C-alpha cells in the first residue's frame, strides 16, 4: 500500500500548490467535439432506435424513442408505439444504448487549466469540460475540493449558457484538523502557502462552524472534511484524527443548512469518525481494508452512509484486493454506493475508463453500477425529482453509449452523445 500512498501524496502536493496559487491570484482537446450553442435546450428533437435503460430497476426498451422539448423529456416508449411529432429533428441511435445522464460524485477542478475560469474563453472551457467530463457522459458532477470562487465562476458561466458543461456541485476548500496538515504538504510547500492552508484548519468546534458557514455563504453545496491526516513523528508516518467534537460541529452546522458532508477517512479510525460524527458520505474506502467487517457494514448502513469507492485511485496499492472486498461487502448489504473517480486529482483521464471494470471486479452487477451513476446520486443529492431516470417530465439529461453495458460494463466509457437539459454537450465524431 505504501507505494500507492506515496504516489497519491506526490500528486496531492502538486495539486494543492495549484489551488493555493490560484487562491492567491483570486484574492489580490483531444475530445473537443461539437456542442450546441447556448439556447439549444429550447429545441425539439427525438432520439430514435436506441436500446433504452430507463432506470436500473426498469424493463429495458429494445427499440426506443425519447422525445425532448425545452430541455425536458416529453415522452419515452417503444418505437413502434410512440408517435414522433412531425417536423422535429431526429437523431438515429440504432445499435446504441441510452441511459440517464451519468453522475461523477468525486471530481476536482484543481488543475492549472481551470485558473481564471471567470475570464477564460468559453470555447476553451467547453473543450476542457469535454476532455475531462462530458466526453465521458457525465451530466452532473460533485467537486470535492477546489478554490471555491473559481469553481463558482465556472458554474455560473455554465448556468448562464456561455459554456456547455455539466451541473456542478462543489465543496470548495477541504477542512483539515488543527495542526493536521499532512506531512507531504508541510514538507513540500513554502511557508506562505502553508499559512493559507492553516486558515482552513478547524481548531475548535466553533472554528468548524465558522468555516462551514463561510463556505456555504460563498456558494458551496457540500462540506468536505479530512477526518484523518498523516503526520511525520519521530521518523514515522502516523495517522492524526480530527477530534470528534469538531467533526460533529461541522456536520451539525452543514445539516442545519441542508448540506451533506463528505469525508476522506484514510483509516479505519476515520470510518469510525464518520459514523460517530454523522457524516453522510465516505469519499473513499478505508485504506485498511482488513479492518472492514460485517459489523462495520451494518453500522454504516444503519447510519445511512453512502460510499464512493474511487477504486482506480487504489488500484496499485498492495491492499487493493481487500479494498475491493470493502466495496463488495457494502454492496452485499445493499449499502448506498455512488460512482466517483477522483478525476482532476488523477490527471490521466483514462482512469475514467477503468473504474467500471474495477467495480465489476468488486462484484457489482450492471444494475448496481447503473444505479451508482444515476438514481443513487440523484436521490442522495436531492435531484431525484429532476434527473436520474428517463421518463416524461424529467430533465433531458441523457447519455448515449456506443455499446451495451449490460453485457460489458466497460461500454459505459464509450460515449456517443452527452445531453444536459436538452443541450448537446458532447458528440462523438
C-alpha positions in Angstrom: 0.0 0.0 0.0 2.9 2.4 0.7 3.8 2.7 -3.0 0.3 3.8 -3.9 0.1 6.0 -0.8 3.3 7.9 -1.7 2.2 8.2 -5.4 -1.1 9.9 -4.3 0.8 12.2 -1.9 3.0 13.5 -4.7 0.0 14.2 -6.8 -1.7 16.0 -3.9 1.3 18.2 -3.3 1.3 19.4 -6.9 -2.5 20.0 -7.0 -2.5 21.8 -3.6 0.2 24.1 -5.0 -2.1 24.9 -7.9 -5.0 25.6 -5.6 -3.0 27.8 -3.4 -1.5 29.8 -6.3 -4.9 30.3 -7.7 -6.3 31.3 -4.4 -3.7 34.0 -4.1 -4.5 35.3 -7.6 -8.2 35.4 -6.9 -7.8 37.2 -3.6 -5.5 40.0 -4.7 -8.8 18.8 -27.0 -8.4 15.5 -27.6 -12.2 15.1 -27.1 -13.2 18.6 -28.1 -16.1 17.9 -30.3 -19.4 19.5 -31.3 -21.6 21.2 -28.7 -24.8 23.1 -29.4 -24.6 26.9 -28.9 -26.3 28.3 -25.9 -30.1 28.3 -26.4 -30.1 24.8 -27.9 -32.1 23.5 -24.9 -35.3 25.1 -26.3 -35.3 23.0 -29.5 -37.3 19.8 -30.0 -35.7 16.6 -31.1 -36.2 12.9 -30.9 -33.6 10.1 -30.2 -34.8 7.0 -32.1 -33.8 3.4 -32.4 -31.7 3.1 -29.2 -31.8 0.3 -26.6 -33.0 2.3 -23.6 -32.5 1.5 -19.9 -35.0 4.0 -18.3 -33.7 3.2 -14.8 -31.7 0.4 -13.1 -34.9 -1.3 -11.9 -37.0 -0.7 -15.1 -37.6 -3.0 -18.0 -35.3 -2.1 -21.0 -36.8 -0.8 -24.2 -35.3 -2.6 -27.2 -36.1 -0.1 -30.0 -37.0 3.0 -28.2 -37.8 6.7 -28.8 -37.2 9.7 -26.5 -38.8 13.0 -27.5 -37.2 16.1 -26.0 -38.6 19.7 -25.9 -37.5 22.8 -24.0 -34.9 20.8 -22.0 -37.4 18.2 -20.8 -38.3 14.6 -21.7 -41.7 14.8 -23.3 -42.3 11.1 -23.9 -40.5 7.7 -23.9 -41.6 4.4 -25.4 -41.3 1.7 -28.0 -40.5 2.9 -31.5 -43.5 1.1 -32.9 -45.9 2.6 -30.5 -44.7 6.1 -29.9 -45.5 8.8 -32.4 -42.7 11.3 -33.1 -44.1 14.8 -33.8 -43.8 15.8 -37.5 -41.1 18.2 -38.4 -38.8 17.8 -35.4 -35.2 16.8 -35.8 -34.4 13.1 -35.2 -31.1 11.6 -34.1 -30.6 8.0 -35.3 -29.4 5.9 -32.3 -29.7 2.5 -33.9 -27.4 -0.1 -32.3 -26.6 2.2 -29.4 -27.7 2.3 -25.7 -29.4 5.2 -24.0 -29.2 5.8 -20.2 -30.0 8.7 -17.9 -27.2 11.3 -17.7 -24.3 10.0 -15.6 -23.1 11.4 -12.3 -19.5 11.5 -11.1 -19.6 12.4 -7.4 -15.8 12.7 -6.8 -14.0 15.2 -9.1 -11.7 18.1 -8.6 -11.3 21.4 -10.5 -7.7 21.7 -9.3 -5.6 21.7 -12.4 -4.0 25.0 -13.6 -6.1 25.0 -16.7 -9.1 26.0 -14.7 -7.4 29.1 -13.3 -9.3 32.4 -14.1 -12.4 30.5 -15.1 -14.4 33.7 -15.0 -12.3 35.1 -17.9 -11.1 32.2 -20.0 -12.7 31.9 -23.5 -16.0 29.9 -23.4 -14.9 27.6 -26.2 -11.7 26.7 -24.3 -13.7 25.8 -21.1 -16.2 23.8 -23.1 -13.4 21.8 -24.7 -11.7 21.2 -21.3 -15.0 20.0 -19.8 -15.5 17.6 -22.8 -12.0 16.3 -22.3 -12.4 15.7 -18.6 -16.1 15.0 -18.0 -18.8 15.4 -20.7 -16.9 13.4 -23.2 -17.3 10.5 -20.8 -21.0 11.0 -20.4 -21.2 13.0 -17.2 -24.0 15.5 -17.0 -23.7 16.2 -13.2 -20.6 16.2 -11.1 -19.6 16.9 -7.5 -16.3 18.8 -7.0 -14.8 17.7 -3.6 -12.1 20.2 -3.3 -11.0 23.4 -5.2 -10.8 27.2 -4.9 -14.4 28.0 -4.3 -14.5 31.4 -6.1 -13.1 29.8 -9.2 -15.4 26.8 -9.3 -18.5 29.0 -8.6 -17.4 31.3 -11.6 -17.2 28.2 -13.8 -20.6 27.0 -12.7 -22.2 30.4 -13.3 -20.9 30.5 -16.9 -22.4 27.1 -17.5 -25.7 28.1 -15.9 -25.8 31.3 -18.0 -25.3 29.4 -21.2 -21.9 30.8 -22.1 -20.1 27.4 -21.6 -21.5 24.0 -22.4 -20.9 21.9 -19.3 -22.4 19.6 -16.6 -24.2 20.6 -13.5 -21.6 21.3 -10.8 -22.0 20.9 -7.1 -18.9 22.0 -5.1 -17.3 21.7 -1.6 -14.8 24.5 -2.1 -11.7 24.0 0.1 -11.3 20.9 2.3 -11.4 21.4 6.1 -8.4 19.9 8.0 -7.9 19.4 11.7 -5.8 21.9 13.7 -2.1 21.3 13.2 -3.2 18.5 10.9 -1.8 19.4 7.5 -0.4 16.2 6.1 3.4 15.8 6.2 3.6 15.7 2.4 2.3 19.3 2.4 4.2 20.8 5.3 7.5 19.3 4.0 7.0 20.4 0.4 5.1 23.8 0.3 6.5 27.3 1.0 5.6 29.0 4.3 3.1 31.4 2.7 1.1 28.5 1.1 1.1 26.6 4.4 -0.2 29.7 6.2 -3.0 29.9 3.7 -4.0 26.2 4.3 -3.8 26.7 8.0 -6.6 29.3 7.8 -8.9 26.5 6.9 -7.9 24.3 9.9 -10.7 23.8 12.5 -9.1 24.1 15.9 -12.3 24.0 17.8 -16.0 23.2 17.1 -16.6 27.0 16.8 -14.0 27.1 14.1 -15.6 24.3 12.3 -19.0 26.1 12.4 -17.4 29.3 11.1 -15.6 27.7 8.2 -18.7 25.8 7.2 -20.8 28.9 7.3 -18.2 30.9 5.2 -18.0 28.2 2.5 -21.8 27.8 2.2 -22.3 31.6 2.2 -20.0 31.8 -0.8 -21.7 29.1 -2.8 -20.6 25.7 -1.5 -23.1 22.9 -1.9 -21.5 20.3 0.3 -18.8 20.2 3.1 -15.6 18.1 2.8 -13.7 17.0 5.9 -10.3 15.4 6.1 -11.0 13.4 9.2 -7.7 11.6 9.4 -4.4 13.2 8.3 -0.9 11.7 8.0 1.9 13.3 10.1 5.6 12.6 10.4 6.6 12.0 14.0 9.9 10.6 15.2 10.7 9.5 11.7 7.4 7.6 11.3 4.3 8.3 9.4 1.3 8.2 11.8 -2.4 8.9 11.4 -3.8 12.1 13.0 -7.5 12.3 13.5 -9.8 15.3 13.6 -11.3 15.5 17.1 -14.8 14.1 17.2 -16.4 17.3 18.6 -15.0 19.2 15.6 -16.4 16.6 13.1 -19.8 16.8 14.9 -19.9 20.6 14.9 -19.1 20.8 11.2 -21.6 18.1 10.3 -24.4 19.6 12.6 -23.9 23.0 11.0 -23.9 21.7 7.5 -27.1 19.7 8.2 -28.7 22.7 9.8 -28.2 24.4 6.5 -29.4 21.5 4.4 -26.0 20.4 3.2 -24.4 16.9 3.0 -20.9 16.2 4.5 -18.3 14.2 2.7 -15.2 12.9 4.4 -11.8 11.5 3.5 -11.4 8.7 6.0 -7.9 7.3 5.3 -8.1 4.7 8.0 -10.5 2.5 9.9 -10.4 5.2 12.6 -11.6 7.7 10.0 -14.5 5.5 9.2 -15.4 5.4 12.9 -15.3 9.2 13.0 -17.7 9.3 10.0 -20.2 7.1 11.9 -19.9 8.9 15.2 -19.8 12.3 13.6 -23.0 11.7 11.5 -21.1 12.3 8.2 -23.2 11.4 5.1 -20.7 10.2 2.5 -17.4 8.3 2.7 -15.5 10.0 -0.2 -13.2 6.9 -0.4 -13.0 3.4 1.1 -10.7 2.9 4.1 -7.1 2.1 3.2 -7.2 -0.5 6.0 -9.5 -3.0 4.2 -8.6 -5.8 6.7 -10.5 -3.9 9.4 -13.7 -3.6 7.4 -16.0 -6.3 8.6 -19.7 -7.3 8.6 -20.4 -5.4 11.8 -19.0 -2.3 10.3 -21.1 -2.7 7.2 -24.2 -3.0 9.3 -23.3 0.2 11.3 -22.6 2.2 8.2 -25.8 1.2 6.6 -27.8 2.0 9.8 -26.1 5.4 9.8 -27.2 5.9 6.2 -23.6 6.4 5.0 -23.0 6.5 1.2 -19.8 5.1 -0.1 -17.8 6.4 -3.1 -15.2 3.6 -3.9 -12.8 5.6 -6.2 -11.2 2.2 -6.9 -8.9 3.4 -9.7 -7.1 5.6 -7.1 -6.2 2.5 -5.1 -5.6 0.1 -7.9 -1.8 -0.1 -7.5 -1.9 -0.5 -3.7 -0.8 -3.7 -2.1 -4.1 -3.9 -0.3 -6.2 -3.4 -3.4 -7.9 -6.8 -3.0 -9.1 -6.0 0.5 -10.3 -2.6 -0.7 -12.4 -4.4 -3.4 -13.7 -6.5 -0.6 -14.9 -3.4 1.3 -17.0 -2.4 -1.7 -18.4 -5.8 -2.4 -19.4 -6.3 1.2 -21.1 -3.0 1.4 -22.9 -3.7 -1.8 -24.0 -7.1 -0.5 -25.8 -5.5 2.4 -27.4 -3.0 0.0 -25.4 0.0 1.2 -25.7 3.0 -1.0 -22.8 3.4 -3.5 -22.2 6.4 -5.7 -19.8 6.5 -8.7 -16.7 8.7 -8.4 -13.2 8.7 -9.8 -11.1 11.4 -8.2 -10.6 12.8 -11.7 -8.9 16.2 -11.7 -6.8 14.9 -8.8 -5.9 12.0 -11.1 -4.8 13.9 -14.2 -4.8 10.9 -16.5 -8.4 11.0 -17.7 -8.2 7.4 -19.0 -8.7 6.5 -15.3 -12.4 7.2 -16.0 -12.4 4.2 -18.4 -11.0 1.8 -15.7 -13.4 2.4 -12.8 -16.3 0.4 -14.3 -14.2 -2.7 -14.7 -12.9 -2.4 -11.1 -16.5 -2.0 -9.8 -17.5 -5.2 -11.7 -14.4 -6.9 -10.3 -15.7 -5.9 -6.8 -18.9 -7.8 -7.6 -21.2 -5.1 -8.6 -23.8 -6.0 -11.2 -24.8 -3.9 -14.2 -28.0 -2.6 -12.5 -25.9 -1.7 -9.4 -23.3 0.2 -11.4 -26.0 2.0 -13.3 -27.7 3.0 -10.0 -24.4 4.3 -8.7 -24.2 6.5 -11.8 -27.8 7.7 -11.9 -30.6 7.1 -9.4 -28.5 6.8 -6.2 -26.6 10.1 -6.6 -29.7 11.9 -7.9 -31.6 10.8 -4.8 -28.8 11.3 -2.3 -28.0 14.8 -3.5 -31.7 15.9 -3.8 -32.3 15.8 -7.5 -34.4 12.6 -7.9 -37.4 14.7 -9.0 -35.5 16.1 -11.9 -32.9 13.7 -13.1 -31.5 10.1 -12.8 -34.3 8.4 -14.8 -35.5 8.5 -18.4 -39.2 9.3 -18.0 -41.6 12.0 -19.1 -41.3 15.3 -17.2 -37.7 14.8 -16.1 -34.8 17.0 -17.3 -33.4 15.8 -20.6 -30.2 14.6 -19.1 -29.1 11.7 -21.3 -26.0 9.7 -22.1 -25.8 7.7 -25.4 -23.4 4.8 -25.4 -21.9 3.0 -28.4 -22.3 -0.4 -26.8 -24.4 -2.2 -24.2 -23.0 -2.0 -20.6 -25.4 -4.8 -19.6 -23.1 -7.1 -21.5 -19.8 -5.4 -20.8 -19.7 -2.6 -18.2 -16.7 -1.1 -20.0 -19.2 0.1 -22.6 -20.0 2.9 -20.1 -16.7 4.5 -21.1 -17.5 4.7 -24.9 -19.8 7.7 -25.2 -21.5 8.7 -28.4 -23.6 11.7 -27.1 -24.0 13.6 -23.9 -27.0 15.8 -23.3 -27.8 18.1 -20.4 -31.3 19.6 -20.2 -31.7 19.1 -23.9 -28.4 20.7 -24.8 -25.8 18.6 -26.5 -22.6 18.9 -24.5 -20.6 16.3 -26.5 -21.0 14.4 -29.7 -18.6 11.8 -30.9 -17.2 12.5 -34.3 
